[in-house]
Amino acid sequence: MPATTTRIVLRDRTTELADLLAQVEPDRDLVDVDQPIDHNWPAWRLHTALTSIPWIKRTIAGKLLARKRPRLLPIYDRYVAQVTGCEADHWQPLRRALLADDRALHHRLLRSRDALGLPAEVSALRMLDVICWMEGRDGGKPQS
């Protein structure tokens, strides 16, 4: 980040951003959210605050949020958008996909994590992020 952006985040607006982050539930999976995911949702308000800062666009804001709440907030970039087809408001469609068929996708992602021997700290959502990124980046082509 440019120095001016870093100064805004870490000095000028640190209290505001920390207060908003505190309202975003830690240690909760996106699949377990039981409130509307709309512009009043705390994570959405924090995302909006971040994207109002010069240089922080949707992808950077999403990566910052995903770092702070890895089980709750997915990473969003052009590769994820390409694979999921979610161009806007991607949290709710991803939540619906994770909930479908009695949470089949959520459970499959966790089984995949376990089969790979990854630590429990790697959430189902992070697994989905990586799979989407790899699929989008490589266009579905197998690695040689």
N, C-alpha and C positions, 0 to 999 in steps of 0.2 A: 504494500500500500504506500502511496505517497505520504510524505511526512505530514502534510496538512490533514489528510484523512485520518491518519493514526492519532494525531493530536485531538481531533474532534471526538474520536471513539474513546480514547484513553484519558482525556482530560475534560474537554468542554461538555461532553454529553454522557460522561461515565455514570453519573448517578441515575439519570433517566434510563439509560440502557440496562443498568444493573437492576433497577426496579422492575422494568418490563421482563427481564430474564427471570427474576424471582417469581413472577406470576405464571411462568411456563413450567408445568409440572415436571420435575426430574424423575428419573427411574420409572417411566411409564412408556408402554409401547403404543405406537400409533393405532394399532388394532384395538386397543382398550379405551380409546377416547370415547366418552359417552356424552359429549356436548357438541353442539353444532360447530363445524369447522367453517367459520365465516369470518368476516372482517372484524368481528368483536372477539374472536378467539385470541387469547394472549400471545400466542406464537405469531399470529398474523399481524398483530399490532407491533410486535418487536421487529418483524420482517419489514414492515412499512417504515418504521423508524430508521432502520439500518439503510434501506434503499433511498431514504431522503438525504443521506450523507453523500457528498460528492465522491465519485469514483466507485462507490459500492452499488453494484447492480444486482439483479436477481440471483445470479449464480454465486457471487461472492457472499451475499447475505445468507443464502441457503447453506453454503459450506460452513460459515461461521455458526449458524444455528445448529447444523448437524453435528458439529464438533462439541457443542455444549449440551445437546440433547440427542445423542445418537440413536436411542431407541424410539424416539418420538418424531423426529423431523428428518425427512429424506433429503439427500443431496439432489439438486436439480441443475442440469446442464443440458447442452444441446443433444448429447448422446442419450441421456435418460429420456428427454422429450421425444426423441426419435423412436425409441423402443416402446415407450408407454403410450405414445400418442397424446400425452397430456401437455398441451401448450400453455394453458393457464390454470390456475387454481388446482394444482396437481395433488395437494394433500388429500382432499376428499376422494377423488377417484382411486388413489392408491390405498386409502383406508378401506374403501368398498372392496377392492380386489383382495386385500388381506383377510377381510371378513367372509368373503364368499365361500359357499360350501363348507360351512362350519369351520372356518379358518384354515382351509386346506393349504393355501399358499403359505401362510404364516408358519404352519407346522412343517411344511416341506422345506422351507428355508432353514429352519432350526435343525432339522434332520441333516440337511446338507452341511451345515456348519459343523455339527458333531462328527459327521463322517469324515470331514476334512481335518479333524483334530484341532479346530480353532477354539480359542477360549470362549467361555460363556459371555464375556463382555462384548463379543461381536454379536450385535443384534440381528434379528431377522431383516430389519430394514437396511442395515449396512450390507448384508448379503445381497439383498435386492439391488441396492445402489451399485455394487460392484458388478453384478451380473449384467445389469442394464448398461452400464458404462462400457464394459468389455464388448457386449453384443453391438452396441451402437458404434463404438470406435472401430471395430473390426468388420462391421457390416454382416455379421453372422459367419464370416469365413473362419475355418479352423486354423489354429496357429500351427506353423510348421516347425 
